[in-house]
């Protein structure tokens, strides 16, 4: 069982002018992938955090501005993307291969 927080909830109460949020959807063939694991790796490739996607494939991390790698692991396949994020809300799609 994953101890990750529930994904897909709103950002009510979060001051996005002071936070760096990386969020998006894991997809396969354009369809959202529920229950995929998304790992957040820092600029050196070190593991930082992991969450499980919501029923609609959504994930979210709170991180520092900079370059991050997102890696998705699922029975439907794996995917990876590198994102450069700034303070505020940063949206991305992570497609499985």
N, CA and C atoms as an extended XYZ file, in Angstrom:
291
Properties=species:S:1:pos:R:3:atomname:S:1:resname:S:1:resid:I:1 pbc="F F F"
N         0.849       -1.180        0.000 N   UNK     1
C         0.000        0.000        0.000 CA  UNK     1
C         0.889        1.234        0.000 C   UNK     1
N         0.524        2.212       -0.801 N   UNK     2
C         1.277        3.451       -0.914 CA  UNK     2
C         0.810        4.447        0.140 C   UNK     2
N         1.721        5.106        0.797 N   UNK     3
C         1.383        6.101        1.799 CA  UNK     3
C         1.258        7.489        1.212 C   UNK     3
N         1.150        7.586       -0.112 N   UNK     4
C         1.064        8.883       -0.774 CA  UNK     4
C        -0.288        9.532       -0.524 C   UNK     4
N        -0.333       10.869       -0.520 N   UNK     5
C        -1.602       11.553       -0.318 CA  UNK     5
C        -2.545       11.329       -1.488 C   UNK     5
N        -3.838       11.471       -1.219 N   UNK     6
C        -4.859       11.331       -2.255 CA  UNK     6
C        -4.649       12.429       -3.288 C   UNK     6
N        -4.683       12.070       -4.564 N   UNK     7
C        -4.468       13.020       -5.644 CA  UNK     7
C        -5.806       13.515       -6.194 C   UNK     7
N        -5.756       14.618       -6.926 N   UNK     8
C        -6.939       15.130       -7.592 CA  UNK     8
C        -7.718       16.141       -6.779 C   UNK     8
N        -7.271       16.434       -5.560 N   UNK     9
C        -7.947       17.433       -4.756 CA  UNK     9
C        -7.538       18.825       -5.211 C   UNK     9
N        -8.384       19.809       -4.899 N   UNK    10
C        -8.113       21.180       -5.299 CA  UNK    10
C        -6.970       21.805       -4.527 C   UNK    10
N        -6.631       23.027       -4.886 N   UNK    11
C        -5.547       23.760       -4.236 CA  UNK    11
C        -6.086       24.828       -3.280 C   UNK    11
N        -7.327       24.660       -2.823 N   UNK    12
C        -7.891       25.614       -1.888 CA  UNK    12
C        -7.001       25.689       -0.648 C   UNK    12
N        -6.744       26.898       -0.197 N   UNK    13
C        -5.931       27.078        0.997 CA  UNK    13
C        -4.432       27.078        0.727 C   UNK    13
N        -4.025       26.826       -0.512 N   UNK    14
C        -2.600       26.834       -0.862 CA  UNK    14
C        -2.295       28.163       -1.558 C   UNK    14
N        -1.324       28.889       -1.041 N   UNK    15
C        -0.917       30.151       -1.654 CA  UNK    15
C         0.046       29.842       -2.800 C   UNK    15
N        -0.499       29.736       -4.004 N   UNK    16
C         0.315       29.334       -5.159 CA  UNK    16
C         1.285       30.432       -5.598 C   UNK    16
N         1.191       31.625       -4.995 N   UNK    17
C         2.191       32.651       -5.287 CA  UNK    17
C         3.473       32.404       -4.494 C   UNK    17
N         3.399       31.498       -3.503 N   UNK    18
C         4.561       31.201       -2.673 CA  UNK    18
C         5.016       29.748       -2.792 C   UNK    18
N         4.278       28.939       -3.511 N   UNK    19
C         4.568       27.507       -3.647 CA  UNK    19
C         4.937       27.186       -5.089 C   UNK    19
N         5.643       26.078       -5.265 N   UNK    20
C         5.916       25.540       -6.590 CA  UNK    20
C         5.199       24.206       -6.670 C   UNK    20
N         4.220       24.133       -7.564 N   UNK    21
C         3.385       22.947       -7.707 CA  UNK    21
C         3.644       22.336       -9.078 C   UNK    21
N         3.916       21.040       -9.088 N   UNK    22
C         4.043       20.287      -10.343 CA  UNK    22
C         2.860       19.333      -10.364 C   UNK    22
N         1.985       19.502      -11.338 N   UNK    23
C         0.824       18.624      -11.408 CA  UNK    23
C         0.501       18.310      -12.851 C   UNK    23
N        -0.229       17.217      -13.029 N   UNK    24
C        -0.608       16.828      -14.373 CA  UNK    24
C        -1.357       15.524      -14.382 C   UNK    24
N        -1.342       14.904      -15.560 N   UNK    25
C        -2.087       13.669      -15.783 CA  UNK    25
C        -1.174       12.660      -16.472 C   UNK    25
N        -1.231       11.408      -16.019 N   UNK    26
C        -0.554       10.307      -16.696 CA  UNK    26
C        -1.542        9.740      -17.710 C   UNK    26
N        -1.089        9.593      -18.966 N   UNK    27
C        -1.965        9.085      -20.022 CA  UNK    27
C        -1.319        7.928      -20.770 C   UNK    27
N        -2.180        7.141      -21.393 N   UNK    28
C        -1.751        6.071      -22.294 CA  UNK    28
C        -2.709        6.092      -23.470 C   UNK    28
N        -2.193        6.357      -24.655 N   UNK    29
C        -3.048        6.464      -25.833 CA  UNK    29
C        -4.057        7.588      -25.705 C   UNK    29
N        -3.718        8.627      -24.936 N   UNK    30
C        -4.598        9.767      -24.741 CA  UNK    30
C        -5.600        9.612      -23.609 C   UNK    30
N        -5.704        8.408      -23.022 N   UNK    31
C        -6.646        8.161      -21.927 CA  UNK    31
C        -5.919        8.244      -20.589 C   UNK    31
N        -6.564        8.794      -19.557 N   UNK    32
C        -5.926        8.867      -18.240 CA  UNK    32
C        -5.657        7.485      -17.649 C   UNK    32
N        -4.575        7.375      -16.882 N   UNK    33
C        -4.174        6.104      -16.279 CA  UNK    33
C        -4.305        6.213      -14.755 C   UNK    33
N        -5.308        5.551      -14.170 N   UNK    34
C        -5.429        5.557      -12.713 CA  UNK    34
C        -4.433        4.596      -12.082 C   UNK    34
N        -4.099        4.846      -10.837 N   UNK    35
C        -3.254        3.971      -10.010 CA  UNK    35
C        -1.834        3.773      -10.530 C   UNK    35
N        -1.354        4.673      -11.377 N   UNK    36
C         0.060        4.634      -11.772 CA  UNK    36
C         0.875        5.278      -10.662 C   UNK    36
N         2.114        4.885      -10.530 N   UNK    37
C         3.010        5.512       -9.569 CA  UNK    37
C         3.864        6.528      -10.305 C   UNK    37
N         3.923        7.743       -9.785 N   UNK    38
C         4.729        8.802      -10.376 CA  UNK    38
C         5.820        9.168       -9.385 C   UNK    38
N         7.053        9.094       -9.846 N   UNK    39
C         8.206        9.428       -9.007 CA  UNK    39
C         8.762       10.778       -9.420 C   UNK    39
N         9.181       11.542       -8.428 N   UNK    40
C         9.813       12.827       -8.637 CA  UNK    40
C        11.297       12.669       -8.340 C   UNK    40
N        12.129       12.962       -9.345 N   UNK    41
C        13.580       12.843       -9.218 CA  UNK    41
C        14.198       14.230       -9.369 C   UNK    41
N        15.180       14.531       -8.533 N   UNK    42
C        15.807       15.849       -8.612 CA  UNK    42
C        16.751       15.941       -9.805 C   UNK    42
N        17.435       17.078       -9.932 N   UNK    43
C        18.311       17.336      -11.073 CA  UNK    43
C        19.465       16.367      -11.218 C   UNK    43
N        19.811       15.648      -10.134 N   UNK    44
C        20.887       14.659      -10.210 CA  UNK    44
C        20.344       13.245      -10.397 C   UNK    44
N        19.005       13.115      -10.500 N   UNK    45
C        18.398       11.801      -10.680 CA  UNK    45
C        18.056       11.088       -9.389 C   UNK    45
N        18.241       11.775       -8.252 N   UNK    46
C        17.938       11.177       -6.950 CA  UNK    46
C        16.435       11.189       -6.683 C   UNK    46
N        15.934       10.077       -6.151 N   UNK    47
C        14.529        9.949       -5.773 CA  UNK    47
C        14.202       10.984       -4.701 C   UNK    47
N        13.069       11.684       -4.896 N   UNK    48
C        12.630       12.695       -3.936 CA  UNK    48
C        11.275       12.353       -3.337 C   UNK    48
N        10.335       11.910       -4.185 N   UNK    49
C         8.978       11.623       -3.698 CA  UNK    49
C         8.269       10.718       -4.694 C   UNK    49
N         7.157       10.125       -4.229 N   UNK    50
C         6.332        9.277       -5.091 CA  UNK    50
C         4.872        9.434       -4.688 C   UNK    50
N         3.994        9.485       -5.684 N   UNK    51
C         2.551        9.505       -5.445 CA  UNK    51
C         1.884        8.519       -6.397 C   UNK    51
N         0.672        8.147       -6.062 N   UNK    52
C        -0.133        7.292       -6.928 CA  UNK    52
C        -1.190        8.174       -7.579 C   UNK    52
N        -1.418        7.988       -8.876 N   UNK    53
C        -2.389        8.819       -9.567 CA  UNK    53
C        -3.812        8.530       -9.095 C   UNK    53
N        -4.646        9.537       -9.244 N   UNK    54
C        -6.058        9.426       -8.867 CA  UNK    54
C        -6.801        8.575       -9.894 C   UNK    54
N        -8.088        8.402       -9.700 N   UNK    55
C        -8.922        7.645      -10.630 CA  UNK    55
C        -8.948        8.287      -12.013 C   UNK    55
N        -8.616        9.580      -12.079 N   UNK    56
C        -8.590       10.285      -13.361 CA  UNK    56
C        -7.160       10.543      -13.838 C   UNK    56
N        -6.191        9.807      -13.272 N   UNK    57
C        -4.805        9.887      -13.721 CA  UNK    57
C        -4.027       11.087      -13.228 C   UNK    57
N        -4.581       11.862      -12.301 N   UNK    58
C        -3.939       13.086      -11.835 CA  UNK    58
C        -2.872       12.816      -10.773 C   UNK    58
N        -1.853       13.671      -10.786 N   UNK    59
C        -0.811       13.629       -9.758 CA  UNK    59
C        -0.415       15.058       -9.412 C   UNK    59
N         0.222       15.226       -8.241 N   UNK    60
C         0.673       16.553       -7.809 CA  UNK    60
C         1.845       16.403       -6.844 C   UNK    60
N         2.825       17.292       -7.045 N   UNK    61
C         3.958       17.400       -6.130 CA  UNK    61
C         4.151       18.859       -5.750 C   UNK    61
N         4.649       19.101       -4.555 N   UNK    62
C         5.110       20.413       -4.136 CA  UNK    62
C         6.625       20.311       -4.094 C   UNK    62
N         7.309       21.205       -4.800 N   UNK    63
C         8.761       21.116       -4.929 CA  UNK    63
C         9.353       22.517       -5.006 C   UNK    63
N        10.647       22.589       -5.145 N   UNK    64
C        11.339       23.860       -5.339 CA  UNK    64
C        11.422       24.157       -6.833 C   UNK    64
N        11.527       25.426       -7.203 N   UNK    65
C        11.747       25.736       -8.614 CA  UNK    65
C        13.026       25.063       -9.109 C   UNK    65
N        13.032       24.688      -10.372 N   UNK    66
C        14.214       24.059      -10.958 CA  UNK    66
C        13.832       22.979      -11.942 C   UNK    66
N        14.786       22.126      -12.266 N   UNK    67
C        14.565       21.040      -13.216 CA  UNK    67
C        14.318       19.740      -12.465 C   UNK    67
N        13.249       19.051      -12.831 N   UNK    68
C        12.832       17.800      -12.191 CA  UNK    68
C        12.526       16.763      -13.259 C   UNK    68
N        12.688       15.509      -12.910 N   UNK    69
C        12.282       14.413      -13.785 CA  UNK    69
C        11.082       13.729      -13.152 C   UNK    69
N        10.065       13.477      -13.962 N   UNK    70
C         8.882       12.728      -13.545 CA  UNK    70
C         8.936       11.378      -14.238 C   UNK    70
N         8.792       10.318      -13.470 N   UNK    71
C         8.823        8.963      -14.020 CA  UNK    71
C         7.553        8.239      -13.582 C   UNK    71
N         6.788        7.746      -14.563 N   UNK    72
C         5.550        7.016      -14.270 CA  UNK    72
C         5.776        5.530      -14.473 C   UNK    72
N         5.239        4.735      -13.540 N   UNK    73
C         5.328        3.280      -13.598 CA  UNK    73
C         3.910        2.731      -13.489 C   UNK    73
N         3.541        1.867      -14.443 N   UNK    74
C         2.181        1.337      -14.469 CA  UNK    74
C         2.187       -0.001      -15.181 C   UNK    74
N         1.149       -0.786      -14.941 N   UNK    75
C         0.996       -2.044      -15.680 CA  UNK    75
C         0.818       -1.789      -17.168 C   UNK    75
N         0.355       -0.583      -17.519 N   UNK    76
C         0.133       -0.224      -18.920 CA  UNK    76
C         1.396        0.264      -19.607 C   UNK    76
N         2.461        0.468      -18.862 N   UNK    77
C         3.717        0.934      -19.435 CA  UNK    77
C         4.395        1.919      -18.519 C   UNK    77
N         5.495        2.460      -18.981 N   UNK    78
C         6.270        3.431      -18.218 CA  UNK    78
C         6.465        4.679      -19.056 C   UNK    78
N         6.748        5.773      -18.409 N   UNK    79
C         7.009        7.019      -19.117 CA  UNK    79
C         7.883        7.921      -18.281 C   UNK    79
N         8.527        8.868      -18.940 N   UNK    80
C         9.412        9.784      -18.236 CA  UNK    80
C         9.462       11.100      -18.987 C   UNK    80
N         9.535       12.186      -18.235 N   UNK    81
C         9.698       13.507      -18.825 CA  UNK    81
C        10.475       14.374      -17.855 C   UNK    81
N        11.193       15.333      -18.388 N   UNK    82
C        11.913       16.303      -17.572 CA  UNK    82
C        11.210       17.643      -17.726 C   UNK    82
N        11.004       18.313      -16.595 N   UNK    83
C        10.305       19.597      -16.617 CA  UNK    83
C        11.124       20.639      -15.877 C   UNK    83
N        11.131       21.849      -16.411 N   UNK    84
C        11.721       22.997      -15.731 CA  UNK    84
C        10.555       23.773      -15.147 C   UNK    84
N        10.528       23.912      -13.822 N   UNK    85
C         9.375       24.536      -13.181 CA  UNK    85
C         9.768       25.814      -12.465 C   UNK    85
N         8.808       26.726      -12.426 N   UNK    86
C         8.960       27.993      -11.725 CA  UNK    86
C         7.941       28.041      -10.602 C   UNK    86
N         8.085       29.005       -9.742 N   UNK    87
C         7.129       29.180       -8.657 CA  UNK    87
C         5.735       29.346       -9.245 C   UNK    87
N         4.742       28.747       -8.603 N   UNK    88
C         3.368       28.768       -9.096 CA  UNK    88
C         2.951       27.362       -9.490 C   UNK    88
N         1.891       27.270      -10.277 N   UNK    89
C         1.365       25.975      -10.711 CA  UNK    89
C         1.945       25.647      -12.080 C   UNK    89
N         2.571       24.486      -12.175 N   UNK    90
C         3.188       24.013      -13.417 CA  UNK    90
C         2.454       22.737      -13.854 C   UNK    90
N         1.802       22.794      -15.033 N   UNK    91
C         1.021       21.679      -15.554 CA  UNK    91
C         1.847       20.882      -16.560 C   UNK    91
N         1.677       19.551      -16.526 N   UNK    92
C         2.363       18.698      -17.489 CA  UNK    92
C         1.553       17.436      -17.747 C   UNK    92
N         1.777       16.821      -18.893 N   UNK    93
C         1.203       15.510      -19.199 CA  UNK    93
C         2.350       14.534      -19.288 C   UNK    93
N         2.152       13.361      -18.727 N   UNK    94
C         3.175       12.321      -18.736 CA  UNK    94
C         2.596       11.117      -19.459 C   UNK    94
N         3.050       10.902      -20.697 N   UNK    95
C         2.518        9.825      -21.528 CA  UNK    95
C         3.331        8.543      -21.321 C   UNK    95
N         2.641        7.430      -21.223 N   UNK    96
C         3.290        6.131      -21.102 CA  UNK    96
C         3.680        5.620      -22.477 C   UNK    96
N         4.790        4.897      -22.523 N   UNK    97
C         5.255        4.296      -23.788 CA  UNK    97
C         4.697        2.898      -23.920 C   UNK    97
